[in-house]
Amino acid sequence: MLLDFLHNHITLGIETKNLLDTLRQRPYHDSEAIVFAFANLQIKR
């Protein structure tokens, strides 16, 4: 699941740019983009 993927990478402290690059390697739905945007806000805090 995308949420598990994001959680694992955030937990490991992977930089946001690396996470973005990884997500760009595959297509994802708009709903997943919204979830990612929310997760990205959490990373910046």
N, CA, C and O of each residue as an XYZ file, in Angstrom:
180
protein
N       0.839     -1.208      0.000
C       0.000      0.000      0.000
C       0.872      1.255      0.000
O       1.967      1.266      0.562
N       0.373      2.300     -0.633
C       1.135      3.544     -0.697
C       1.376      4.124      0.692
O       2.458      4.640      0.974
N       0.362      4.039      1.565
C       0.541      4.580      2.906
C       1.673      3.884      3.642
O       2.482      4.535      4.302
N       1.734      2.561      3.531
C       2.824      1.820      4.165
C       4.157      2.233      3.562
O       5.145      2.398      4.277
N       4.181      2.399      2.245
C       5.394      2.830      1.541
C       5.863      4.179      2.069
O       7.037      4.350      2.397
N       4.936      5.140      2.150
C       5.294      6.466      2.649
C       5.745      6.407      4.097
O       6.746      7.023      4.464
N       5.016      5.672      4.918
C       5.343      5.578      6.336
C       6.733      5.003      6.543
O       7.507      5.503      7.360
N       7.046      3.944      5.796
C       8.361      3.321      5.919
C       9.473      4.284      5.532
O      10.494      4.346      6.216
N       9.298      5.031      4.456
C      10.334      5.947      4.008
C      10.471      7.136      4.948
O      11.581      7.595      5.213
N       9.347      7.636      5.452
C       9.403      8.740      6.406
C      10.084      8.277      7.692
O      10.906      8.996      8.260
N       9.739      7.081      8.143
C      10.324      6.538      9.362
C      11.830      6.385      9.219
O      12.575      6.617     10.170
N      12.272      6.000      8.041
C      13.701      5.833      7.793
C      14.419      7.168      7.609
O      15.647      7.212      7.541
N      13.659      8.245      7.528
C      14.267      9.566      7.389
C      14.777      9.856      5.989
O      15.680     10.675      5.817
N      14.215      9.200      4.992
C      14.613      9.478      3.616
C      14.195     10.909      3.258
O      13.105     11.356      3.615
N      15.073     11.612      2.552
C      14.762     12.996      2.184
C      13.549     13.061      1.256
O      13.292     12.142      0.479
N      12.819     14.157      1.355
C      11.617     14.334      0.542
C      11.918     14.190     -0.943
O      11.131     13.597     -1.680
N      13.043     14.724     -1.385
C      13.390     14.634     -2.807
C      13.517     13.186     -3.253
O      13.038     12.829     -4.329
N      14.147     12.354     -2.453
C      14.300     10.947     -2.808
C      12.944     10.260     -2.883
O      12.713      9.421     -3.754
N      12.050     10.618     -1.967
C      10.707     10.054     -1.972
C       9.962     10.479     -3.236
O       9.281      9.672     -3.869
N      10.100     11.756     -3.592
C       9.471     12.243     -4.817
C      10.002     11.510     -6.033
O       9.231     11.103     -6.903
N      11.317     11.340     -6.099
C      11.914     10.649     -7.244
C      11.387      9.225     -7.351
O      11.115      8.739     -8.449
N      11.243      8.564     -6.218
C      10.739      7.193     -6.212
C       9.295      7.149     -6.705
O       8.934      6.274     -7.491
N       8.470      8.090     -6.246
C       7.073      8.113     -6.664
C       6.937      8.416     -8.151
O       6.010      7.932     -8.800
N       7.849      9.211     -8.693
C       7.780      9.561    -10.112
C       8.081      8.371    -11.012
O       7.812      8.425    -12.212
N       8.631      7.302    -10.456
C       8.982      6.146    -11.265
C       7.760      5.306    -11.647
O       7.867      4.397    -12.470
N       6.617      5.601    -11.063
C       5.419      4.861    -11.427
C       4.227      5.818    -11.433
O       4.229      6.804    -10.696
N       3.212      5.543    -12.253
C       2.014      6.383    -12.248
C       1.216      6.183    -10.952
O       1.219      5.093    -10.379
N       0.558      7.205    -10.512
C      -0.301      7.058     -9.339
C      -1.552      7.919     -9.493
O      -1.552      8.938    -10.185
N      -2.611      7.479     -8.829
C      -3.901      8.137     -8.972
C      -3.935      9.462     -8.219
O      -3.116      9.707     -7.334
N      -4.890     10.308     -8.580
C      -5.030     11.605     -7.932
C      -5.220     11.462     -6.431
O      -4.690     12.260     -5.657
N      -5.974     10.453     -6.014
C      -6.207     10.262     -4.584
C      -4.896      9.961     -3.867
O      -4.686     10.411     -2.741
N      -4.008      9.199     -4.517
C      -2.703      8.915     -3.932
C      -1.850     10.176     -3.892
O      -1.074     10.372     -2.956
N      -1.988     11.032     -4.905
C      -1.248     12.288     -4.928
C      -1.654     13.161     -3.742
O      -0.814     13.826     -3.136
N      -2.941     13.156     -3.418
C      -3.433     13.922     -2.272
C      -2.852     13.367     -0.977
O      -2.420     14.125     -0.108
N      -2.842     12.047     -0.852
C      -2.262     11.417      0.338
C      -0.792     11.773      0.443
O      -0.306     12.083      1.531
N      -0.076     11.733     -0.676
C       1.343     12.063     -0.657
C       1.557     13.517     -0.256
O       2.448     13.820      0.537
N       0.739     14.420     -0.806
C       0.870     15.836     -0.479
C       0.698     16.047      1.024
O       1.427     16.833      1.629
N      -0.262     15.350      1.624
C      -0.470     15.444      3.064
C       0.747     14.910      3.816
O       1.216     15.530      4.770
N       1.254     13.757      3.380
C       2.427     13.166      4.020
C       3.630     14.089      3.871
O       4.445     14.204      4.786
N       3.741     14.739      2.735
C       4.850     15.652      2.483
C       4.806     16.823      3.460
O       5.853     17.282      3.915
N       3.616     17.312      3.787
C       3.481     18.371      4.781
C       3.970     17.894      6.144
O       4.582     18.656      6.891
N       3.698     16.629      6.466
C       4.132     16.077      7.742
C       5.655     15.991      7.808
O       6.243     16.200      8.869
N       6.298     15.686      6.680
C       7.758     15.592      6.633
C       8.382     16.945      6.957
O       9.390     17.013      7.659
N       7.785     18.021      6.446
C       8.374     19.354      6.580
C       8.269     19.906      7.994
O       8.970     20.856      8.342
N       7.407     19.325      8.806
C       7.226     19.852     10.161
C       8.374     19.485     11.071
O       8.373     19.854     12.246
